[in-house]
């Protein structure tokens, strides 16, 4: 894997490419003269060994628990080290870029001040002012991609998130975006943005996308509120009509069921009564065959009882004179009423 160090200076000489050779030679000669006069000249080998040891010891470094260290050798990536005490070759052989990987970053695309990036066209051709936030972090195994595959990863995430949101909102009605569709849109935007980050090999993990505000632009918000109120009234009237319809249907079904039940009960009563009459007739007929005179007389008496049972009676003697009698029937009726 070969990647260029984005922090190198492309070989530029900070002293300038046209530094006078005489100036360099003068510095060299002055240094040699000063060293010749120094009392340390005799211990040059020991001092050199100490300096070399200190030079190589300078390669130790501490990588914090929330960091990863990207090691570059002459500007080329060679390895990535995790938290702890690590060793790399001293500069200029190797250098380390320490990058925090646990921090959750947030990018806000706001509708404040009617920014152009927050104005989006919905699926039903309405203009919506939408603000949302993107929460993201560097992948644990994507530090090299994050450092070397994009010059400004934050700007890339912002631009791609805006593009993904515009595409989703452009296929969705305004009312759905503003109400029950928020969760669905957030999930779709997260999946779409993560897919593009993986395709670009950005080394970025999208944690979530949060819709903040969804509203019409300020220039038309009053008219939009009027439309919303009219729609709310329309829905209210529709709900009342549907409730009345359901109530009427329920009461009608109840009346129909009651009529049917009453008819069925009456039918059963008539059928049972007819069966009883048939049974009595068959029983009387079988007895009539055995004793016609007796049965005929009994039937006559029962008929007379039924006829005169509920009529007022007057007793007369042979001379057609009324005779007093004791009204036992009225007495029994009075007694029955007293008991009740």
C-alpha positions in Angstrom: 0.0 0.0 0.0 1.6 3.2 -1.1 0.2 6.5 0.0 1.6 10.0 -0.1 2.0 12.0 3.1 -0.5 15.0 2.8 1.6 17.0 5.3 4.9 16.9 3.4 6.1 20.0 1.6 6.8 18.4 -1.8 10.5 18.8 -1.4 10.5 22.6 -1.0 13.6 24.0 0.6 12.6 26.5 3.3 16.0 28.2 3.0 15.4 28.8 -0.7 16.9 26.9 -3.7 19.5 29.5 -4.5 21.3 29.8 -1.1 24.9 30.9 -1.7 27.5 28.2 -1.4 30.0 30.6 0.2 27.5 31.2 3.0 27.3 27.5 3.7 31.0 27.0 3.6 31.5 29.9 6.0 29.1 28.3 8.5 31.0 25.0 8.2 34.4 26.5 8.7 33.3 28.5 11.8 31.8 25.3 13.3 35.1 23.4 12.8 37.1 26.2 14.3 34.9 26.3 17.4 35.1 22.5 17.8 38.9 22.5 17.5 39.1 25.0 20.4 36.5 23.0 22.5 37.8 20.9 25.4 35.4 18.1 24.3 37.4 17.4 21.1 39.2 14.4 22.8 36.0 12.8 23.8 34.3 13.0 20.4 33.7 9.2 20.1 31.9 9.0 23.4 29.9 12.1 22.8 28.9 10.8 19.4 27.8 7.5 20.9 25.6 9.3 23.4 24.1 11.5 20.8 23.4 8.5 18.5 21.7 6.7 21.5 19.7 9.8 22.3 18.7 10.2 18.7 17.4 6.6 18.4 15.8 6.8 21.8 13.7 9.8 20.6 11.7 7.3 18.5 9.6 6.2 21.5 6.2 7.7 21.8 3.0 7.2 23.7 -0.3 6.6 21.7 -3.3 7.6 23.8 -6.3 5.2 24.3 -8.5 7.2 21.8 -5.8 7.4 19.1 -4.2 5.5 16.3 -0.8 6.2 15.0 -0.1 6.2 11.3 3.6 5.5 10.6 5.1 7.0 7.5 8.6 6.1 6.2 9.9 8.8 3.9 6.4 9.9 3.3 5.0 6.4 2.6 2.6 4.6 4.8 4.1 1.4 6.4 1.9 0.5 9.3 -0.7 1.7 11.8 -0.1 1.3 15.6 -2.7 1.2 18.4 -2.7 2.7 21.9 0.3 2.2 24.1 4.1 2.8 24.2 5.4 2.5 20.6 8.7 2.9 18.8 9.3 4.3 15.4 12.6 5.3 13.7 13.5 8.9 14.4 12.9 11.7 11.9 13.6 11.8 9.0 13.3 8.1 8.5 9.8 7.7 10.0 7.2 10.0 11.4 3.8 9.4 13.1 0.5 11.0 12.5 -1.7 10.6 15.6 -5.4 10.6 14.9 -8.3 10.4 17.3 -10.7 7.6 16.3 -13.3 7.5 19.0 -14.5 11.0 18.7 -18.1 11.4 17.4 -18.2 14.3 14.9 -21.3 16.3 14.0 -22.1 18.2 10.8 -25.1 20.4 10.9 -26.9 21.4 7.7 -29.2 24.1 9.0 -32.3 25.9 7.8 -31.3 29.0 9.7 -31.2 32.2 7.6 -32.7 30.3 4.7 -29.4 28.8 3.5 -29.5 27.5 0.0 -28.3 24.1 0.9 -31.3 23.5 3.2 -33.9 24.4 0.5 -35.1 21.1 -1.1 -37.8 20.2 -3.6 -40.2 17.5 -2.4 -41.8 14.7 -4.4 -45.1 16.7 -4.7 -43.2 19.8 -6.1 -43.3 21.8 -2.8 -40.2 23.7 -1.6 -39.1 22.6 1.8 -36.7 24.2 4.3 -34.9 21.2 5.8 -32.2 21.1 8.5 -30.5 17.9 9.7 -27.4 16.7 11.4 -24.9 13.9 10.4 -23.1 12.1 13.2 -20.0 10.2 12.1 -16.6 8.8 13.3 -13.5 7.3 11.9 -13.5 3.6 11.5 -11.1 1.7 13.7 -9.6 0.0 10.6 -10.0 3.0 8.3 -7.5 5.6 9.6 -5.3 5.4 6.6 -8.2 5.8 4.2 -9.4 8.8 6.2 -6.0 10.5 6.1 -5.0 9.8 2.5 -8.1 9.3 0.4 -9.7 12.7 0.8 -8.1 16.1 1.2 -11.0 17.5 3.4 -13.1 14.5 4.6 -15.6 16.8 6.6 -16.5 18.8 3.4 -16.9 15.5 1.5 -19.3 14.1 4.1 -21.3 17.4 4.1 -21.6 17.5 0.3 -22.5 13.9 0.0 -25.0 14.0 2.8 -26.8 17.0 1.3 -26.9 15.2 -2.1 -28.3 12.0 -0.6 -31.0 13.9 1.4 -32.0 15.9 -1.7 -32.5 12.7 -3.7 -34.7 11.1 -0.9 -36.8 14.2 -0.3 -37.2 14.7 -4.0 -39.1 11.3 -4.1 -41.2 12.0 -1.0 -44.3 14.1 -0.5 -43.9 17.1 1.8 -46.5 16.0 4.4 -44.9 12.6 4.7 -41.4 14.1 5.3 -42.8 16.5 7.9 -44.8 13.9 9.9 -44.6 10.1 10.0 -41.9 9.6 7.4 -39.1 11.2 9.4 -37.7 7.9 10.8 -37.9 6.2 7.4 -36.1 9.1 5.7 -33.3 9.2 8.4 -32.7 5.4 7.9 -32.6 5.7 4.1 -30.2 8.7 4.2 -27.9 6.9 6.6 -27.7 3.8 4.4 -27.2 5.8 1.3 -24.5 8.0 2.8 -22.6 5.0 4.3 -22.7 3.2 0.9 -21.0 6.2 -0.8 -18.5 6.6 2.0 -17.5 2.9 1.6 -17.4 3.3 -2.2 -15.0 6.2 -1.9 -13.0 4.3 0.8 -13.2 7.3 3.1 -12.7 5.3 6.3 -15.8 6.9 7.9 -18.6 5.3 9.8 -22.0 7.1 9.7 -23.6 6.7 13.2 -26.9 8.3 12.4 -28.7 11.2 10.6 -31.2 13.3 12.5 -33.8 15.5 10.9 -34.2 18.7 12.9 -36.8 20.9 11.1 -39.0 20.4 8.1 -41.0 23.5 7.2 -41.9 25.6 4.1 -39.7 28.7 3.2 -40.5 31.9 5.2 -41.8 33.6 2.0 -44.7 31.2 1.7 -45.2 30.0 5.3 -48.4 32.0 5.9 -50.0 30.6 2.8 -48.8 27.2 3.7 -50.4 27.5 7.2 -53.7 28.5 5.6 -53.5 25.4 3.4 -52.7 23.2 6.5 -55.7 24.6 8.4 -58.0 24.0 5.5 -56.7 20.4 5.2 -57.1 19.9 8.9 -60.7 21.1 8.7 -61.3 18.9 5.7 -59.9 15.9 7.6 -62.0 16.8 10.6 -65.2 16.9 8.6 -64.3 13.7 6.9 -63.7 12.0 10.3 -67.0 13.2 11.6 -68.8 11.9 8.5 -67.1 8.6 8.7 -68.0 8.4 12.4 -71.6 9.1 11.6 -71.6 6.5 8.9 -70.1 3.9 11.2 -72.7 4.7 13.9 -75.6 4.6 11.4 -74.4 1.3 10.0 -74.0 -0.2 13.4 -77.5 0.9 14.5 -79.0 -0.4 11.3 -77.2 -3.7 11.7 -78.6 -3.9 15.2 -82.2 -3.3 14.1 -81.8 -5.9 11.4 -80.4 -8.4 13.8 -83.2 -7.7 16.3 -85.9 -8.2 13.5 -84.3 -11.4 12.4 -84.1 -12.7 16.0 -87.7 -11.8 16.7 -88.8 -13.5 13.4 -86.9 -16.6 14.2 -88.4 -16.8 17.7 -91.9 -16.3 16.4 -91.2 -19.0 13.8 -90.1 -21.4 16.4 -93.1 -20.6 18.6 -95.6 -21.2 15.7 -93.8 -24.4 14.7 -93.8 -25.7 18.3 -97.5 -24.8 18.7 -98.4 -26.5 15.5 -96.5 -29.6 16.6 -98.4 -29.6 19.9 -101.7 -29.3 18.1 -100.8 -32.1 15.8 -99.8 -34.3 18.8 -103.0 -33.5 20.6 -105.1 -34.2 17.5 -103.4 -37.6 16.9 -103.8 -38.5 20.6 -107.6 -37.6 20.5 -108.0 -39.4 17.2 -106.5 -42.6 18.6 -108.8 -42.4 21.7 -111.8 -41.6 19.4 -111.2 -44.9 17.6 -111.4 -46.8 20.9 -114.4 -44.9 22.4 -116.1 -42.6 20.0 -119.0 -41.6 22.3 -116.9 -40.8 25.3 -114.4 -38.8 23.3 -117.1 -36.9 21.4 -118.7 -35.9 24.7 -115.4 -34.9 26.2 -114.6 -32.7 23.2 -118.0 -31.1 23.4 -117.6 -30.3 27.1 -114.1 -28.9 26.6 -115.4 -26.7 23.8 -118.2 -25.4 25.9 -115.8 -24.7 28.7 -113.6 -22.7 26.4 -116.6 -20.8 25.0 -118.3 -20.0 28.4 -115.2 -19.8 30.5 -114.7 -16.1 30.2 -118.3 -14.9 29.9 -120.7 -13.6 32.5 -123.3 -16.2 33.4 -126.9 -15.9 34.5 -128.7 -18.8 36.1 -132.5 -19.1 35.4 -135.0 -21.6 36.6 -137.6 -23.4 34.5 -139.9 -20.4 34.8 -137.3 -18.2 33.2 -136.7 -16.3 36.4 -133.3 -15.1 37.4 -131.7 -16.9 40.4 -129.0 -15.4 42.6 -125.7 -17.3 42.6 -122.4 -17.0 44.3 -119.8 -15.4 41.9 -116.9 -17.8 42.7 -115.0 -16.7 39.7 -114.9 -13.1 40.8 -113.9 -14.1 44.3 -111.0 -16.2 43.0 -109.9 -13.3 40.8 -109.9 -10.9 43.7 -107.9 -13.4 45.8 -105.3 -13.8 43.1 -104.9 -10.0 42.8 -104.5 -9.7 46.6 -101.7 -12.3 46.6 -99.9 -10.4 43.8 
